Structures are given as structure tokens and as C-alpha cells.
Amino acid sequence: MQLYNRKDGDEQPYWPLGPFKVRLPFVHYRWETAEMLQALIMFVVSLAMIPLLEKYLGLPYDVALAYVVVCGVGFMLPALLGVPLVPGWITPGIPVVLLFLGQFKPGPEAIQALFALQFLVFLIFLVLGLTRLGSVMVRLVPNSMKGGIIIGAGIAALMGEISSGGRLANTPISLVLGSLICLYLMFSVSFKGLTERVPFARKIVNYGMVPGMIVAIFAGIAVGEYKMPDVRFGITAPAFGELWNYLPFNVGFPDAKVFMLAVPTAVIAYIIAFGDIIVGQSLMQRADELRTDEQIENNVDRIHLVTALRNGLHAFFAPYPGLAGPLWTAVAATMAERYKYGRHAMDSIYSGAGTFWITGFIALFILPLVSFFQPVLPIALSLTLVLTGYICLMVGFEQLNNNTERGVAGTMGVVLAVYGAGWGLAAGAALYILVERTHLLRFTSVKSKPAVPAESD
């Protein structure tokens, strides 16, 4: 149990610290067993960034693991500092970031480029958090362009997996089977009806991607798509000693040209992340309405500041292709679903989010777990990207109001997915001005007089 207990209807206890509200496990909230068990499997998604770090930045495995540990520190900050959301990467932006990194040679050049990108994302979140202008900036972006950004990210995520030479071609059975199970459990109308009638089905859906990931892993090993894991015992040894050799302090900082090239991708990453904040607000508002025993404060400015801290930490000590995003949608949604069943199920929204990522951080040092998942890391990333692509397409098209917006957004999305962030934004802006704007050419037109109704005989 915890040292401080919440009275029904109050906010969860905390220690004030400037704009933040500090909450510690066993002091301000209890430990949640269900979130601990879920994190012992879902932490593998954190490890799934290792193949990208090896491929695009040229990192050795042990150094990449040290990068992941830095990421794990960042994952624990939101619950610690008073943000109720379960943090993740800016996952829909990963394909766009990879398109940007593809312009640079793996090694010092790519590390410098990723530093430039993540530092810009840090500055955007910091400035908009301090000035409280985050919502104003996003309102300035036309609806069709916001939809195009999300759709483009979704297309890029799916293309990376299903294109020739992608993971679908190399591991079709595990990826298809895992994707279908995840999509069915998380989005199927028929399964949603089943959860209302069968308690066991409701327990399954509370674990989100976990069932699909487990099936995909064992299916991939069984059919030979992945090697049998070599399980070792002990504690992992991330190469913190070598980490310095792969940081901007040692490889050098980028010049102004690289920063300019990174601007479009940074803007897109922020817009995607702000969409995640809106989704998180919706989840927390619904949870707050269903649970009257806890008052949930979801402060957008605090979310911006904490996300800025995480991106700043990454930029200098572990430049990350996933960047640092405010919400891991799949886990946050399943956690909010369990939260609604009352205080006996989850004492506080902070106890769920805090327990999850503290456990996920500890799991990074448990060698039997890490060594078991090491051969199957690609499937964890693939399932994450497939689900991200599906959600992006669903959300992107859902927010478009008419065929004109759908045409602009769809075209922009394809250009963005194929040619990258800069061309995607340029195409979206041009199409918006030429197709959507009603007062581009201000010619004076003669309005026709209303027809006079004919007199009846």
C-alpha cells in the first residue's frame, strides 16, 4: 500500500514542484499487479527500437541497449511529474523520421541529423508549453493538412512492412497472424460485443497487444521465421562506457543546413504528437466521468513541458528515431478500460501508469527476459507499426468533413509517405490554397436574383 491515501473525490496526493506534481510509488500510489505483468511483456516494444538504432545510426547492440535504458528513464517521468497519460514514442511519425534519416549515412552523420531533429522537437514542445500556445498552433493548420499528415504517416508505416523486402515478405506467418489477432481483439465490433457477455473476453482485451504479440512470437519460432532464443541468466550490461562515442558531444553537432532540413519533419512530429494529446485528453475525460472517486487533472501545458524534457534528454544522451511522444495509445486505452472498473481494480490512474513504466524499466536489466525476446524484436516493432498504420488511417479519414478535404488529405498523405515530410507539407499547402480556399481569386461576380415564384392560377 501507499503512505498517503486519497479521500474519495479528491486528487491523488502529490508533492508540489513548480509546474509539476511529484508522485512516487508506495508513497503516493500503490503498486498495481496487472500493470506489472503487462509491462513484463510489453517492454519488448522498447527493445524493438534496437534494430532501427543499429540500421540507421550504426550503433552496436550493447550501445543501442544503453540508448533504450535512457528512453526508459524518460518513460517514467510523466507519472512522476504529474501527467496521467501512459507515454510512448511519436509512433506514427517513425516512418517519416526514417525517411529523413535515409538521407544521411549511418554513423556520425545520421546521429547529428537525428540530434538536430530531436532538439527542434524539444524546442517546439518547450516554447509552446511555456507560452501555452500549443493549441493555437495546431488550430492554424488546416483540417485537410492535419488529416494528410496522419494519413501519410499511416501509409508510410504500412508500406514499410508490406513493401517488397519488408518484414511481411520475410516473416509472413507471424506478422499476419499477430496483426489479425491484435486488430480483432482491439477493434472488432463482434469481439466488443463478446466482452460485454463473457468476463474472460473482457480480461483478454485489458491486455491490448499482448495476446497477439505472444501468438506471433511463438508462431514465428515454431515455423522457423525467428531463431529459438538463447535464454541467459543474470543482469544485462548496456554499454554505458561506450555510449559517449556515439553522442553529439563526441561525433560533433550538426550545422545550420541540417537543422533546416529537419524543420518539416519536426513540425509534422509535433502535429502528430498534439493529436495524441487530444486522444489522451478524451481518454482521461471519459475515465474521470466514470470514476467519481478520483479527480484527474490532465494539464496540457504540463504535458508539453514533460514531453520537452524527455526529448531534450534524448537529443543529448540518446537521439531516438521514435522521438518522445505523450501517449502510447494502445496501452493507455487498455489501462483506461481497466480503470473504469473501480478502485479495487486500479486505485489511481497514476498507479497504473507509474507501475507500468517502472516495471518496464526494471525489465530492461532482467537478462532472461531480454535474451528471450532478442531474436524476435522485429515482430514487436512490426506489430506496433501495423497497428499504428491502421489507427492513423482510421483517425485521419474520420476527421475529414467533405470530399474536397479527403482529396487534399489523401494526395498529401501519399506524397508525404513516398517523398518525405518537406514535399508532403509543400504538396498539402499548395493543394489547400488551390483547391480549398474560396477567396484565392477575388473577382467580383454578379449575383443572380432570386427566382420569383410563379403565381398560381
Secondary structure, DSSP 8 states (H G I E B T S, - for coil): --SS---TTB----EEETTEEE--BTTTB---HHHHHHHHHHTHHHHTTHHHHHHHS---HHHHHHHHHHHHHHHHHHHHHT--S--B--GGGHHHHHHHHTTS-TTHHHHHHHHHHHHHHHHHHHHHHHHT-HHHHHHHS-HHHHHHHHHHHHHHHHHHHHSTTSHHHHSHHHHHHHHHHHHHHHH-HHHHHHHHH-HHHHHHHTTTTHHHHHHHHHHHHHTTSS-------SB----HHHHGGGSHHHH----HHHHHHHHHHHHHHHHHHHHHHHHHHHHHHHHHHH-TTB-----HHHHHHHHHHHHHHHHHH---TT--BS--HHHHHHHHHHHTT-TTT-S-HHHHHHHHHHHHHHHTTBHHHHHHHGGGHHHHHHHHHHHHHHHHHHHHHHT--SHHHHHHHHHHHHHHHHH-HHHHHHHHHHHIIIII-SSSS----------------
